[in-house]
């Protein structure tokens, strides 16, 4: 384990983010359960917001989302850490087979996301959910749970937002079209804890949120 990873793990533990690490002293043991995977290729030209794409065009995004970053922790308490100054994170809203009203990253539902302070971040949301009210977006800010049915945005300390994105167009996910949203922002220069959540009324209240941690 590199010194940089140790330092970032200690930062997460110090911030009080529970990902199966009780303290900085437990980092080495906990990292035995962490793993990175070879990342899929990120498409050079991302789909335009509001323009539907076929399942074949969505697959590279799914593959990247399922492999990017380093998984940390164990059991139900997990995180995905993204290192570097230029980061691309792909969130999938309700990937088929996942629980309702969740975000998936690295095949984890609503994990803690950890990024470096000051990093340039491109955040992409692929909505794979189905149903008339399964419209999803992403807001990142200081507002944490418990959430009300309607969360007024912008929230305190907001640093990013992807507007509401339509659900897939048919029940069969392989023959459906999908909608994508993307935003680029800079992580705060100081370490801290933020939250990402879906701003569709009732979704954050139902559990569609997670922690977004800025590390040294």
N, C-alpha and C positions, 0 to 999 in steps of 0.2 A: 504494500500500500504506500503510495507516494505521500510526501509531506503535505502537498497541496490538498489531497483528499482528506488526510487526517485533520488539517486545519479547518476545512469546510464542514466535516462531520462534527468537530468540536463546536463550531459556530452554531450549527443546527441544535445540538444538545443544549448549548448555553441559552439559546432563545426559548427553550422550553417546549420545542416541537417534539411530540411523542411519536417516534417512528421505530420503537423497539430498542432505543438506546437510552439507558438510565442516566448516563453522564458521559463526559468526555473520556473518562477512564475506561469506559466500556466500548469505546469506538472500535478498537482492534478486534475484539471478539465479535462484535455485531457485524463488522464488515465481512466476516466469513459467509454471511448470508446475502451479501450484496453481489450484484453482477451487472456487467454491461454486455451489450450484444452488438454485433456488427450492424450498423445502421443501414436501412434501405436508402435508395437514392432519392434525394429530395427533388421534385420536379423544378426545373429552372423557371418555367412560366406557370405561376399559380393561376387557378381559375378565377375569373372575375366574379365579384359579388353579384348575386342575383341571377347568374347565368348557370343553368343546370348542366351537370356533367354525368356521363354514363358511369356505371360501376367500374368498367375497365380503366377509366381516367381517375377514379377515386382510389383504386388499389394502391398506387404508389404512396399516397398520403397515409393510407391505413398501415402499410408496411413500415413506413417511417415512424409513425406514431407508436407502433408496437415494438420498436427497437431502439429508438433514440434515447439518450440519457443513461444514467446508471441507477439501477434499482437498489434501494437500501432498506434495511430493517427486515422484519419477519412477521409472520402471522397476518393479522388484519391491519397492522400499523406499518405502513410502508410509505416510502418517498421515492421520487425520481429526481436525481441531481443532474443539472446541466452545467458543464464547465465551459469556459471560454469567454471571449469578448463579443462574439457574434453568435447568437443562439437562435435556432429555429425550433419551436415547439408546435406540434400538431395535436390538438385535442379532438377526440371523436365523441360526439354526443350520442350516447346510447348505441354503441356498436352492437350488432345482432348477437344475442346470447348474453348480454350484460344486463344488470338490473335497470329498471326504469329510472329515468331522471338522474342519470349519472354522467360524468365526463370520464372518458378512458384515455389514459396515457400509459404506454409501455404495458398494456394489458392489465392495468390496475384501475379500479374505480375510485375516482376522487382522491388521488394520492396527494401528499404534500409535494409541491414543486419547489425545488431549491435552485437559485440562479446566483451568479456573481454580481456584486454591486457594480453599477455603472455599465453593465453589459447591454449591448444593443440586441433587442429581442424581436423576432418576427413570430407572431402568434397566429396560428391558423385553426379555424374551427370547421370540422366536417360534420354536418348534421345527418346521422344515419337513422334517426328516429322516424316513426311512422304514426300518423294520426293528425287530425285537424288542429289540435291544441299543442302538438309536440314541436312548437317553434322554440328554438333555443338560441341564446347569445351568451356572451361572456363579459363580465365586468370584473376588474381587479382594483381593489381599494382597501381601505382600513376597516370598512364595515364588516363585522363578523356576526356569527349566529348568536342568539336565535334571530331569525329573519321574520318580518311581517309578510303577509300575503303579497303586498305591493311594496317593492323597494324602490324608492325614488332615486333616480340617477341624474347627475353624477353624485356619488357618495363621497364621504370624507376621505381625503387622501387618495382619490382615484388616480390611477396611473395608466389604465388602458381600458378599452371597450371594443367589443365586436358587436355590431347591431344584431338584432334578432334575425335568425336565419330559418328559412322554411324547411319543413320535414321532407323526407324522400317522397317520391311521387306515386309509388305503388307498394303493395304489401310484399311482393317478392323483391328481396334486396338485390338480387343479381340482375334483374331486368329493370330496376328502378333508376331514376335520375336523382342526383344529389345536389345540394347547395352548400357553398363554402363561403366563409368570411375570413378576412385577414386584416391584421393591424400590425404596425411596427412602433415600438416605443423603447425608451431607455429605462433600465432598472434604476431605482434610486441609488445615490452614491453612498448611502449609509445602510448598514445592516438593519433589518427589521422584519416584522411579520405582517403580511397582508392576506387578503382572502380573494379567491376567485369564485364567482357564483353566476348562475343563470338569472337574468333579469326578467324573464317571463313571469307574470304574476303567479304566485303559488309554488314555483319550482324550487327556489332557494329554501323556502319554508319546508318543503318536502325532502330536503337533503341534498339538493344539487349544488354543492359547493365544496371547496377544499382550501387548504392553506397554501400561500405563495410566500416563500421565505427568501429574503435577499441576504446573501452571505458576504463575508469579507473577501 
